[in-house]
Amino acid sequence: MYFPKQALSLSILLALPAAVRAVFQDEVGYIDYHHELLGVPQRETTFFHRPRAEEKASLLYTLSDLGVLGAVNPSNGAIVWRQLLAGNLTDGGGFLRAAEEQTWLAGAYGSSVSVWDALTGRNSWSLDLNGAVKDLEVMEMTAGEGKDVLTLHEEPGVTVARRIDGTKGRVMWEHREVNNDIPLQVSTSLENVFVVTLHGSLLSYSLKVMVLDNLTGKKVNEIQLGTKGEVQSPEEIMFVGANSAAPIVAWTDNTLTKLKVNVLGVKTTQEFPLAADTTHVEIHAPHTIQSSPHFLVHSRTKSGNRADVFHVDLKTNVITKAYELPLLEGASAFSTSSTGSNVFFTRVTDDEVIVTSSNSHGILGRWTLRPGASHVGAIHGVSEVLQKPDSSYAVRAVIVTESDDWTQIVNGDLAWTRPEGLSGAVAATYADISESEELARTLDAEAHGNPLAAYVHRVQRHIHDLQYLPAYLQAIPTRFLSSIVGSDAGEPTQGLTRDGFGFNKVVVLATKRGKLYGLDAGNQGKIIWSKNANETPSGKHWDVKAIHADNAKGFVTVRGSEGQYIIVRSNTGETVDSMPVGLFPAVDAAVLVDSDAGPWLLPIQRDGELAEVQSSWAPKQTIVTRTGENQIQGSAFVNKGETAAPVPIWTFSPPAGQRIVDIANRPQHDPIASIGRVLGDRTVKYKYLNPNTIVVATVDDKTAVMTVFLLDTVSGEILYSSAYEGVDSTKDISCTLSENWFLCTYYGQYQLRDTESQSLKGYQVVISDLYESEVANDRGPLGESANFSSLDPVDLPTGPVLPTVVSKTFILSGPIDSLAVTQTRQGIAVRQLLAYMPESHSIIGIPRMILEPRRPVGRDPTALELEEGLSRYMPAIELDSRMTITHSRDVLGVKEIITVPAILESTCLVFAYGLDVFGTRVAPSQAFDILGKGFNKITLLGTVFALFLGVLAMRPMVRKKQINMRWEAPM
């Protein structure tokens, strides 16, 4: 591709229209909503820490299960800063540690180690090392004033321990141990570094501790703990202390009957019995080196939760049990906090918060949970305990609940709740607010009864509804006054109710953790219901293949990859029907089809296989599937008595060496307001409007060539194809299709027109318009035909009707993905391309006119072209921040954007999900059918009233003047 060397930016051209399209400050929080999320916090990577040693205030830090590192203000639960470490949403893991009296945090994810400023979140340094990081700790005792970072890496056949300067990020020493051990964790003392590994083979391991000199990294000793086969998996290792505050390694047997504890650096091991019905064990210990070496063993049993507190004598290396905390029914979460050498244990149950000291079982403080904080189902948490001058105590505990909420409780009162369960969304859909079930049954009975009985029933129902008339009449003055003072449409309402503009809808959201949420799009995205919809196996996430809202019934269907599905009511989340995992074959996708029984989600099994269905459920349209052989196949269902079987009718295979990277199809709602485009000279170019088309993008990794195909889904014919060279196949390639145009974005190489020897790389977008003919006022081979068939060619005996294609390529100032197109009810408003900008964490709305492929090249537009709205072709498009629909919000980790039309033709509802959740309303052609929030109705009414008074005042004067003129008229 070739472009002029002096390609001017479109920023000046976009300045005026962008100002009109901008989201103004008074609209933020009024037409949009944003759930700024981190992900569900992990137990080992969540803690309180003071970012500045000279200040008393602390922040709450976490590295979530989605790989997001962030700081939260404990006073209000607001995010102070956050960073997406992995560059993509993950499934947990990672390490995060805080250095006492230092201004930084140390974190690790994958093979990368980083240090971040604790107050601002800025990255101080990062190292990408070989091998996955298995553990990270802060070396508190060093020769200098600063502190260092210890890391443990696993390379193939090698265990690697490194000491890294915490301030500069320089590797001070590295110890490499060639073995087949499984590295577990690293710990430190004043003189030594301890590396704990599993030695042996699968299901027959023993523990091994390597002792390294902390100054040089040389191995000084090696200790074998236990016998071979004593440990069967890494999951049996419960805890390895970070420093001298907890200098132990603890593990259990596979039957959870014994707890074995070893003081690091010695060979002896002590055993302690566990309760007979123990199902899970957790160990809690302080991390600060000033703390007493005390730790708590939390045992979850079938009947409840209990705990035992142990003390470590650092002189004799003997562990003794100090006391135990009683067994309580229901959920319990324990956490540890310390002040100097004092260690406190906080217990959060379903009914109360209890604080005890590690020295004695005496309760220091007990608070009953207030309404809203009780029975939350605490799983794990962190806490801060403060001793007041009167020797009483205060505590704030931040817990993760069974509903994946992050909640802070201060002295028994609920302080704030963050709905972190919304993060990690994998599917979402808009659903209309359905009528009440009782009204639906009544209307259905009237529709299916005889006319006379239905009429009598309706009259009785209307008479019964008269009881609501007084309240309606009483509310009229309030509604009238509120409309006068400027409280217009779109104001959040109390309760789940429909509105006359179509803004109030329910968004049903599915997350990777197996949960479903219902959000009120008309009330700032408020959560109206949530439920566990899928019991995901450990280590797996809910892979949702399709979600569909049946607005006629008020149901939402969600299908998973393992064959499971669930049907819920969109208003309440009540389960209508469900199928667990294992009763239906695994699926690759599910597609919405039409049948005699109505629309439903057709499951597509692995490798694109289709199963037989009942005849009444047979799809009416051609089903396009992607096979496991890098092919696309079209199938039709043929009736065979009571069942219908799929029959392949065509197959598309990309050229040799190419693989399919993206497939785009039309939205479910894609109305066409005009079949042609009126040109400046009043002629018409007729659009190629074939609803049975898809766009397929393929790429050849060796030659770096991307090919885009336009396929007819009925016949499988290639209607159009184009190739693009220099495409980077390692980066995202996305396509979208709407009306009579399609678009693809990619990262690739291009050349300047003036100096063809010079090549540049950048993010590009190619757009193609489809017309029936190159000539205006010409319908092409179809002529005046009202209908056409893809199987009955018109122009050629052996080929289909081919469109005329006009294409242009533009260079973008940054990457975009998660493409979507705005939708309106009748398709009258212009389209707008919506895309997520991952570098700026925002969603941009690019007007379709900017991407117009008919813009003149190398010359200024003529007067007739200007009348169409065409401007001179400039290949560079600056993604102006004034085009963002997210305003100044930091929307992180968007995976998909969905759109749905409102009742108003001007307005489209937009919802984006992934890590964050964001919703808004956009008006691509401006809000031409509704008064804006800033419209001054009082001024309008005042002007009308003043004109009315003026007419009344002038009426006598005009009448008198008319009478005088009649008397003065000559006879």
N, C-alpha and C positions, 0 to 999 in steps of 0.2 A: 504494500500500500504506500502511496506517495502523497505527501501533503506539502503545501507551500512552506517555505522556510520561515517567513515572517508571519506566522499564524497568530493573530491577535486574540486576546482573551475576550470572552463574552461578558466579563464582569460589568462593563459599562452598559452593555445592551440589557443585561438582566437587572440593573439597579432599580429602574422604575417599576417593572412588573413584580420584582421580588418584594419591593416595599408593600405592594398591594397584597401579595400572597402571604406575607409574614404572619407568624403567630404573635399577636401583640401581648404585652405584659398583662393586661387585664383579662385576657382569655386563658392564661395559664392557671390551671386548677379549676377552671370553669367549664371548658369544653374538653379537657383532657385529664388524665390521671396516670400516676406512675407509682408502681411498687418497686422501690429501690432495694434490691436483695443481695445477700451474700451466699446463700446456700445454707444447708443445715450444718451447724458447727460440729466438729469432731471432738471427742473427749480429750485426746492427748494434745490437741493444738488450740485450746481455748483457755484464756487466763486473763486476770487483771494485771496491769503493769503501769507503773508511773513513767511516762515518756521523758520527764525531766526530773532528775533527782532532787532539785531544789524546790519542787512543787509537791503539794500533798495530793493533788487530784490525779486520779488514775483513769486509764482508758481500758476498754474491754477489747481484747484482740482475739482473732480466730482465723484459722485456715480451714475453710469449709470443705464439705464433701465434693464440691464442684471445682476445687482448685482456686478459690478466690480468697485472697488475703485481705483482711480489712480491720479497721478500728471503729468502734462504736462508742458514742458518748453514753456512759451509764445513767446520766441524769434524765435523758429523754429517749434513748434508744435510737438516735439519729446516727447515720453513718458519717464518720469524720473523713475517712478516705478508704479506698479499696483498690486492689490490683488483681487482675486475672493472670495468675502465674503461668499456667500451661498454654495460654493463647487459645484454648478451647475447653469446653466443659468436659469434666472427667468423672470418674467414679470413685473418688476418695483418695486417701493416701496423702503423702507429703509430711513435712516436719516444720515446726515453728517453735522457736525458743527465744526468751527474752534475757538480756544480760542485765544483772542488777547494777543500778547506779550508772547505766550507760544509756545513750540516746538512740540505740539501734536495736533492731530485731534481726535474728538470723533465721532464714527459711531455706528449705530444699524441696525440689519437686523434680521427679524424673532423674536426670543426671546433672541438673543445674543447682548451684548453691548461690544464694544471694543474701545481701544485707540491706535492710530498709530503715530509713529514718522513722522512728517510732511516732513522731508527732505529725509529720507531713506525708509520710508514705513514699517519699522519693527514694529511688534506688541508689545506694551508695556504691556498690560493686556487685558483679556477678561473675561466676566462673562456670563454664560448661566443661565438665570432666567426663572421663570415660567411666562407664559402668553406672548402674542405677544406685542412687543413694538409699542406704538401708537404715541409717540413723544419723542424727545430728544433735550435738550438745554444745553448750557454751562452757569453756574452761574458765571458771571464775578466778582461780588462783594462778596468777602469772607473775613473772619477774618485774614487768613494767606496770604502768598505771592502767593500761588498756586490758581488754579481755580478748581471748582467741576463740576460734570455732573448731570443734572436732567433728570430722565427718567419717562415715563408714560406707565404703562402696563395694559393690559386687561386680567384678568382671569375670569373664569366662575362666573358671579354674583359679581365680585369684581373689583374695580378700585384701582390700586396700584401706588403710587408715591414714588420714591426713590431718595435720594441724595447720590452720589457716589464720593469718593475722586478721583480727576482727575489724580493724580500722582500714587497712590498705588492701585486703583481699589477696595477700601474697602467701603462697604455700611455704610454710616454714620447714616442715619435714613430711616425709611420706614413707610409710611402711607397707611393703607388699609381701604377702604370705601366699605362696603357691600351694593350694590344696583344693579339695573338693567340698570344703565346709560351706555351710549356709550361714552367712553373717547375720547376726540378729541386732545387737545394740552395742553402744560404746559408752563407757563411763569414765570418770576421772576422780582422782584424789589429789592430795598435795604433792605427791611425788610420782605417781604412776597413772597410766592410762590403761583401762581394762577393755579388751575387745572380746565380746561374748559371741560364740558361734556354736552351731550344731555340727557335730562330727559323727560321721557314719554314713549309713545308707537309708533309703526310704523305709519308714516304719520301724527303724532300729537305730535311733540316734542317742548320743550322749552329749552332755554339755562340755564345752572347752572354753577356758578363759585364758587369753594371751595377755600378759602383763608387759607393757611398754614403758620405757622411760619417757616422761613427758617433755624433757628438754631435747632429746635427740631422736626419739621414735624407735630406738633399738629395742628388740625383744629381750627382756631380762628373765622371764619365767613363763611357764605354761602349765596350767592346772586342769586336770580332768575331773569333772564332777559327775558322780553317780556311775552307774554301769551302763553298758551298751544295751539299747532297747528301752531304757528308762523313759525316754522321750520319743514320741512317735511322730510329732508334727510341730512346726513352729508355733501353732496356735496354743500349745500347752504352756508356753513360756508366758507367764502372767505379767512379769514386771522386771525391769532392770533399772536400778537407781541411777540418776544422772551424776551425783556427786556424793560427798560425805554426809549430806543430810539424809540420804537413803542408800547406803553402800551395800546393796543387796541385789541378788538375783533370785527370783521366786518362780516356781513352776508347780504344776499339778500332775497327777497321773491321769490317764485317760478315763478313769471312772469317777473322777472328781470326789475322791474320798480322802485324799491327803494333800496337804500343802507342804512343799519342800522349799526351804529357804537357805541360801548360802551367803555369808558375808564375803564380799569380793576381796580376793587376795589370800584367802585361806582355803583349805581343802575339805574341811568338815561341813556337813550339811545337817540341818535340823528339820524334823518333820512335825507337823501339827495336823490333827484330825479336822476334817470338815464335816458339816452336818450331813446326815444320811441322805437327805433328799435335795442336795445342792445341785443346781442346774447351771450356774454361772458364777465366776469369781472375778472380782476386780480388786486391785490394790491401789490405794491412794497414799501419797507421801508428799512432803514438802519438797520444793526445788531450791530454795535459798540455802546457802551454805551456813548461815548463822542459825538455822533451825535445829531443833533437837532431832536426833535420829529416831523418830517415831513413825510408824506407818499403820494404816488401817486396812483390814481385809474385809471386803464387802461380799457377802455370800447371798446370791439369789436362790431361793428355794421354791418348791411348788406351792407352799402356803404363804410365803411372804419374803421378807428381807431381814437379815441380821448382819452384825459386824463384830469383829474382834480387833482390838488395838494391841500392838506389839511395840516393845522398846528394844533398841540395839545398844549394847554396851561396847563402845569403840575401843576400850582398853582390853577387854577380855574376848571380844568378838562373839559374845553370847546374846542370843535373842530370847527374850522372855515375853510371855503374854501378860499384859497389864490389866486389862478388863475387857468386858464384852458389852455390846449394846443389844438390847432385847429384840426378839423377833416380832415384827409388826406386819400385819396383813396389808395387802395393797402394794402400790408402787412406792419405791424409795430411791432417792438419789443422794449419794454422799459426795462431799467435796472437801478440799483441804485449803486452809489459808494460814499464814504465819505472820507474826510481828516480832522481830528479833528472834529469840530462841523459843518463843511461845508458839505452839502449834494448836490450831483449832480445827475441829471436824464439824461440818454442818450437814444436818440430815433434813431433807425435804420429803415429806410424806404427802398423802392425799389430803391430810387435815391440818398439819402443823409443820413448823420449822423449829428444829432443835439444834442448839449449839453446845458442844462439849469441848473440854480441854483434853489434849492428848495425855496429860499427866494423871487425870482422875476421871472417873465416870460421872461425877457430879455435873448436873445440867447448869450451864451458865446462863442460858436464856431459852425461853420457849414462847412461840407466838402461834396463835391459832390463825389459820388461813381465812381471810375474809372472802365473801362471795365474789366470784370471778377468778380467784386464785386457787380455790380448792378443787380437788379431784381433777387436776390437769394431767395426771399421769406422767410424773417426772421420770426421765430416762437417765440423764446425767447432767452435771452442771458444775459451776464454779462459784466461789463465794468470797466475800470480804467481811471480816469481823472487826469491829471497832469497839475498844473499851472506853467508856465515857468517864468523865472526872468523878462521878458518883459511884464508880466501880460496877455500874451496869453495862450491858453490852447491846450493840446494834449490829444487824447483819443485813447484807443484801446478797441474795442468791440469784444467779441467772441460770435457768434450767432449760434443757431441751425436752419438750413434751412428746407424748405419743402421737400427737397430731402434727409433729414436725414444726411446731411454733417455738420461738425463742422468747422466753418470758423472764422478766425480772420481778422478784418479790422482795420488798423492803419491809422487814419487821412484820411479815404476815400480810401486807397490803400489796395488791397488784400494781406495779409501777408502769410497766409498758409491755407490749407484746409485738414481736415482729413475725409476720407470717412467712417464715423462710420456707415452708413447705411449698409455696407457689413457685419457687425456683426449680430449675431443671425441667421445665415444661417441654413436652414432646408433641402435643397435639392440642388443638383448640378449635372451637366453632361457635358462631353466634346462633342463638335460639330465640325465637319470639316468646314473649311472655304469654303463656297459654291462659285461656279462661279457666274459671274454677271448674273442678270436676263435676260438681253438682249441676252447674249451668250447662256444661257440655252434654251431660246425660239428658237434661230436660230438652235441649234443642234437638238432640238426636231422636228422642221419643216423639217430638212434634213433627219431625221430618218424615218419620216412618209410620205415623198414625193416619187414620182417615181424616179428611179435611175438616169435618164438623167438630170432631173431638179435639183436633189440634187447635182450632180457632177458640173453642171454649177454654181449653187449657191455657192458651196464650192470654186471653182476657183475664182469667183468674190470676195468672202470674203478674200481669201489669197492675192489677188491683192490689196484689200483695206488695208490689214494689212501691206503692204510694206511701208506705211507711217511711221511706227515705226522702220523701219530698220536702218535709220541713227542714231537715238538715241541709239539703241542697239549696233551698231558698235562703237559708241563713248564711250559707257560705258565699252567696253571690256578691254581697258588698265587699267582703274581704278579697275575693278573687278580682273584682273590678279595681279596687284600690291598688292591689299588688301589681296589676298590669299597667296601671297608670304611672306608678313610681318607678317602673323599669324592671320589674321582676318578670322577664319574658320567658319564652320557651327554653327548655334545656336546664332549668333550675332543678337541683337534686330533690327528689321526692321521698317522702317517708313510706316505706313499704315497697313491695314489688307490684307496680301498676303500669299499665300501658299508657302511652301518651299519643297525642294526635300527630306528632311529627316523626315517629319511628325511632327516637333516640334511645328510649328505654328498652333494652334487650338484656338477655342473660348470656354471658360467655361461659361455656363449659370448658374447663381446662383439665388436661390429663398430664401428670408428671411421671418422670422416670421411676419414682419411688412407689408407684402403684396407687396413687391417690387421685381423686377427682374433686374439683372445686367448681362452685357456681358463683360467678361474679356479677354484680349488678352494674351494667355498663352505664346506666343513667344516674348512678349515685356514687361517682368517684371510684368505681371498681371495687365496691365493698363486697367482702365475702359473705354470701348469704347461706351457703351450706358447703360442707366438705365431708368426704367419706373415704374409707379404704375400699378401693375397687378391685385391687389385684394383689394377691399374696405373692410377692416376688421372691424367688429363691435367693438365698444368701449369695452375694457377689454378682447378681444379675439385676438388670433394670427392666422396667416395663417398656417393651418395644411396641408402641402403638402404631399400627399400620393404617388405620382409617378411623375417622370420627364423623358422624352424620347426625344432623338434627332434623327430626320429622316434626315440623311445626304444626301440621294438621292434628297430630296426636299429642304433641307436647312431650315427645320422647327424644332421647339422645342415645345413640348406639356407638360403642367404642369396641374396636376389634384389635386384639393383640397378636403378636407374631407366633405364639405357641398354640393358636387355635382358640384361645379363650375370648369371650366377649361379655359385655355387660350392657344392659339397657336401663336407663334411669329417667325419671321425670325431670325435665329441665328446671322446673320451678323449685322443687324441694330436694332433689337428689335421691328420692326414694327408688329403690331397686325394683324394676318391673320384671326383669328376667336376666339370667346370667348363666355362663358355662365356664367351669374351671379349666385349668390346664390339663391336657392329656386326653380329653374326650373328643377332640377334633384335630385333624391333621394340622401341622404347622403351615403357616401361610407367609408369603412374601409381600402381599399387598391385599387391599380390598378396594373395590370400585363401586360407585353408586350407579345402579342400573334401573331402567324402567321395565316393568312387567305388568301382566294383567292383575296381579295382586297388589300392585303399587310399587313405589321406589324402595329399594333395599340395598344393603351392602353385600356385594358378591365377593366371597373370599377367593383369592388366587393363591393356590398352593405353591410349594417350592418349585423353582425352575419354570414358573409360568403355567403349571398344570391347572386345568379347570375340571371340576367334578360335575357329575350329572345332578340336575335339580328337578323338582316337580314341574310339570308343564305350566302350571299357573304362575310359577316364579321364574320362568325362562326369560332372560333378557331380550328386549326387542332390538337393541342396537348391537353393532359389532364390538366385540371385546378385544382390546389390544393388550397383550401381555409381553413381558420381557423374559425370554427364556434364559436358561443357564449357559447357552452356547453363544453368548454375545449376539443374540438375534432378537428381533421384534416380530411378533406373530399376531395376526388377526383371526379371530374365531367367531363363528355364529352358532347359536344353539338351534338344534333341529329337534322337533317333537317326535318322540317315539312312544306314543300312547300316554301313559301316566307320567312319564319322565321326559326330559329333554337333555340331549347330549351335545357337548361342544364339538364342532367340526372346523378344523383349520381351513382357512380360505386363502390366506396369503402369508408370506414370510419375507421380512426385510433383513438382509445381512449387510453390514458396513463393508467398505473396501478392505482388502487384505491388509493386515497390520494395524487396523484402526479398532478402537474400542469405544463403546458408547459411554459418554460421560454425563449427559443430561437429556431429559425428555420433558417437553413442555406441552400442555394441552390447554384448551380454552376453559375459562371459569364456568361454573355451573350457571351463573347469571351473567349473560353477555348480550344485552339487547342492542339492536341496531336502530338508531333514530333516523338515519338517512342512508339510502343505498348508494349515494354518489356524493362527490365533492364538487361544489360549485367553484369554478375558477374565476379569475378576475374579469375575463371577457364574457362571463355569464354562460359559458359552456360547462358541461358536466363530465367529470371522469368517474366512471362507475366502479365501485369497489368490488373486489373479488371476495364474496361472502360465502365461503364454503364452511359450514359448521363441522364437517368431518375431516379435520386436519389436525396434525400434531407436528411439532418441531423436534428434530432429533439432532443432537450435537455429538460428533465423534472426533477423536483425536488420535494421531499417530505419534507415539512417543519418540520414535527414532527420527522421523523427518520434521517433527514439530509443526505438523499441519493439522488444522482443525477444519472439518467439513460440516456444514449445516445443511440438513435435509428438511424439506417440507413434504410430508407424506399425507396421502389421502387414506383415511382409516377404513373406508369401505372397500376400496379396490387394492390398496397397498401400493399404488403407483407413486413414483417420485414426481411431485409437481414442480419442485425447484431445488437446486443445490448450489452451494458456493463454497470455495475453499479459501482458507486464510493461513498464510505462512508465518513462521516465527512465533508460534503460540507456546507459552510455557504451560505444559500439561500438569505441572505440580501445583499450580494455583487454581483457585476456584473458577469454574466455567458455569455460568447460569444463563438460562433463557426464559422468555415469557412470550405468550401469544394472546392477542386480543383483537377483536373486530377484524380489520383487514391488514394487520401488521404484526410482525414479530421482531424480537430483539434478543441479542446475546451479548454478554459482557465477558471479557477475558483479559489476561495479561499477556502481551505479546510484543513483537518487534515491528517497527515501521521505519520507513526511510523518508527523508526530506526530498521534496520534488526538485529543489534547485541543486542539491548535492547528493546524488543518489548513492555515492560511496559511503556516506555517513548513515549509520543505523542507530536508532534509539529504541528504548524499551519503555513501555508504559501501559497503563490500564486503558482499555479501549471498549467501546460499545458500538455494535453494528446494528442498524435498524433497517428493515425492509418493508415497504408498502406494496400491497398486492392490488392490482386493478384488472378489470376484464379486458382492457385494450389499451394500447399505447395512445390511441387517438381519442380526443374528447368527443362526447356525444355518440360513442360507438359501444355497443354491448358485446362486441366481439362475436365469436361463433354462436353464442347463445341467442343472439338477437333479442326478440321480444318474448322469449320463453319464460313462463312464470316459474317453471320447475326444471331441474336437470337431474341426471343420474350419473354417479361416478362410474357405473358399469356400462353405460350407453354413451360412448364418445360421440362428439358432434363434429369437431374440426378435422379429425383424422380417423380413418377407419380402425387404426390399432392403438390409439392413444387417447388420454382424457383431455378435458378442457384445461389448458395451461394458463396460469395467470401471467400478467405482465408485472415485472418486479422492478421497483426503484429502490436502490440501497445507498446508504451513506455510512461512513465510519467516523467516529468522533474519539478524540483523546480526552480522558478524564483526568482530573487532578488527583484522584485517589481511588482506592478500590471500593466497589459496591457489591453487595450480594443480597440474598433473600428478596428477590425481585417480586413485585406485585403491581397490579394496575387497579386504579380506583374504579368503583362501580356505582352507578346511579340507577334509579328505578326504571327510567325509560331510555337511558343512554343519550340524553340530549346534552348534558354537560360534557365538556371536553374531558378526555382521559388525562391521567397524570401517572407517571411512573414513580412508584414508591420503592425505595431501596435503603438498606442499612449500610452505613459507613462505619466499618469496624475500627478505623484509626481514630475517628473523632467521637465514636460512641453516640451517634445520632442517626435519625431517620430523615431522609431527604425526599422531597416531592419535586420531581423534575417535570415541568410542563411538557406536554407532547409536542408543542410547537417548536421548542428548542431542538428537539430531536427529529425535526421534519426532514426527510430525505430529499424532498423536492427543492430545497434551498439552492439558489443559483451559485455556481462555482466560478470563481475568477472574475466576477463582475457584480456590480450593484443591482439590486432587483429593479425591475421596471415598475411603472406606476400601477399596472394591473397586478403584478406580483405583490407589491406592497399592499394593495387592497385585500389580497388573500391573507396577509399577515406574514409573508415570507421575508426573510432577511438573508443577507449574504452569508454563504457557507464559510464558517470558521471552524476548523477541525478541533480546536482546543475548547473544552468546556470546563470552566471553573465551577466546582461544586460549592457554590456560595452558601455561607452559613445562614443567609436570610431565606433560603429555600427550605430549611429544616423545619419539619413539623413538630419536632420535640423541643423547640425553643432552646433554652440553655441546660436542659436536663441531661444528665449523664446516664444514657440507657446502654447497659452493658450486656453483651452476649446474646443478641437477638438471633434466633434461628429461623424464624418464619414470620411473615406479615400476612394477615388475612384481612379482607375487606368485604363489606356487605352494604347494600344500599339502604338509605333511610326512606321514609315516606316522601320527604321533600326531595324533589328532583335535583336540587343543587348540592345535596349533602351526601357524603359517604362516611361510614363508620370504619375506623381502622383499629386493628388490634395486633400488637407485636408481642412475641413471647420467646422465651429461651431461658436465660438467667433472670433478667428483669421481666416485668410485665408492664406494658404501656398501652393505653388506649386514647383515642382522640377522634375528633370529627374534622373532616376537610371538605372544602368547597372549591373544586378546581376552577369553576367558572364564577366564583364568588357567590355569596348567598343572595340570589336574586329573588327568592320566593319566601323570605322571612326577614322580619326586622331584626337588626342587630342589637346587641346588648346596650350599645351606646346611644341608641335612638331615643331622643328626648320627647317622650309622649306628652309631658306636661307643657312644653313649649308649643307643641302642635295644637293641643286642646286650648291653650291660652290664646293662640292666634285665631283659631276658629271662633272662640267666644268673643274676642275683640272685634272681629269682623261682623259678628252677629249684632253686637251693641252698636257698631257704626252704622249698620243698615237701619236699625231701629231709630237711631238718632237722625239719620239723614232722610228718613221717609217723610216726616211732616214738611221739611224744607223743600223736598222735591215736589211734593203734592201742591204746596203753595205756589211754587214757581210755575207749575203747569197750569194752575187756575189763572194766575196773572197773565200768562202768555195768551190764554184764550180770551180774556177781557180786552187785551191790547190788540188782538188780531182785528184787521179791517173787516167791516161788514160786507 
